[in-house]
């Protein structure tokens, strides 16, 4: 799967946990969902469309969010430079682009969803993305990368098993 041409870097893998909720957890969740004014995820996306259909917006990061981004980029640059000086292939370097885009998307989604859950029509979100969204985006990207690694390791394992059973 990972042939070094970057195709696999364009995908993120997420595997939901396979644990099943108890009967009590299921009943509690159903009761809780009944009390919410938001009945469908589609409402969130329709509200987002309504906010952005007639205008183009350019988001910036808050000062502390930008500081975190700078720290993460410095880390990434250091890892790349270390790999190059040691003669190793450098790690993939699209992580920061993904984090920035995802942080902005999370900022918008969370703002709209929070307002709809409170039963109010959502005004446009703040024009500056907070540090909390950048932290959440970074955790999500790291998790998705770990899921991708599990999938590629599993595929390599099965390929090695199949090589033993070829007649």
C-alpha positions, -999 to 999 in steps of 0.1 A, spaced: 0 0 0 27 25 10 49 27 -21 66 60 -13 47 81 -39 25 99 -14 -8 84 -24 -14 68 10 -7 102 27 -39 116 11 -61 92 31 -69 90 68 -83 59 84 -106 58 113 -119 26 129 -146 30 155 -143 11 187 -161 -22 186 -173 -22 222 -211 -24 224 -229 -2 249 -249 -18 277 -287 -17 277 -287 11 303 -262 31 283 -283 28 252 -315 38 270 -298 68 286 -284 79 253 -319 76 236 -335 96 264 -308 123 262 -311 126 225 -349 130 227 -344 161 249 -321 179 224 -335 205 200 -312 193 173 -326 161 158 -302 155 128 -266 163 118 -280 175 85 -293 205 104 -258 215 113 -246 214 77 -276 232 64 -270 260 90 -233 261 79 -244 264 43 -268 292 51 -240 311 69 -214 307 41 -235 305 9 -235 343 3 -200 353 16 -164 343 15 -145 342 48 -109 342 57 -102 328 92 -71 335 113 -58 319 144 -57 335 179 -23 344 192 -20 313 215 -33 291 186 -7 305 163 20 300 189 10 263 192 10 260 153 45 275 152 57 251 179 42 221 160 58 233 127 92 238 144 89 202 157 81 190 123 110 209 107 133 195 133 122 159 127 127 164 89 161 179 93 172 152 117 161 125 93 179 141 64 212 146 84 210 109 96 204 97 60 169 85 67 139 92 46 122 123 59 88 119 75 57 130 56 52 168 59 15 175 52 5 172 89 5 209 96 -17 217 65 -42 191 77 -41 205 113 -48 240 101 -77 230 78 -92 207 104 -89 232 132 -109 257 112 -135 231 102 -138 221 139 -141 257 150 -170 263 126 -188 230 132 -186 232 170 -199 268 170 -229 260 148 -236 227 166 -234 243 201 -259 270 191 -283 245 175 -281 223 206 -291 253 227 -321 259 203 -309 291 188 -301 301 152 -263 303 148 -247 336 141 -214 334 121 -185 320 143 -156 342 155 -131 350 128 -102 337 148 -98 300 154 -89 293 191 -61 271 205 -86 245 217 -96 238 180 -59 235 170 -53 210 199 -83 189 189 -72 189 153 -37 178 162 -50 150 183 -73 139 156 -46 139 129 -22 119 152 -50 94 159 -58 91 121 -21 86 114 -20 58 140 -50 41 124 -34 43 90 -2 27 105 -23 -1 120 -40 -7 86 -7 -7 67 10 -29 93 -19 -53 91 -18 -54 53 19 -61 54 13 -89 79 -13 -106 58 9 -102 27 37 -120 46 13 -148 57 1 -153 21 37 -157 9 40 -187 31 9 -204 18 15 -201 -20 15 -235 -36 
